[in-house]
């Protein structure tokens, strides 16, 4: 699992992904606090689920982009997928900030629509970063978008079943 730093080549910049797990953590904390009756079990499971979704989403996205674009690993940097995911996942930050403002500032309980939009948009943007490197347009937008939709839908369904 690639969650931290990677060994660099001479002309390569360091890519950091781990701070974006805080976006998933923020969504987990908000969904844990969103119930009218606060339960420690529900809160802990919500946070754990959000971290697992973040780990799974980011690592599976890197794996799929790397597997679907093996030619780019030869023509560009070997860490092109991690770089693309790091650039695409930046789009989670505005949705996380909006969710935090809506939850704590306005008292809205609708957290998962923000999370679903953040995940799907970030995944699609990671695909567009691969397209900029020379990847196939259709598969590099369609596959990450479907993955983002599947993860966000699964997260919402599992979240609704938590005790």
Secondary structure as UniProt FT lines:
FT   TURN            10..11
FT   HELIX           18..20
FT   HELIX           21..33
FT   HELIX           40..68
FT   HELIX           70..75
FT   TURN            78..79
FT   HELIX           80..88
FT   HELIX           89..91
FT   HELIX           92..100
FT   HELIX           101..105
FT   HELIX           112..132
FT   TURN            133..134
FT   HELIX           137..161
//
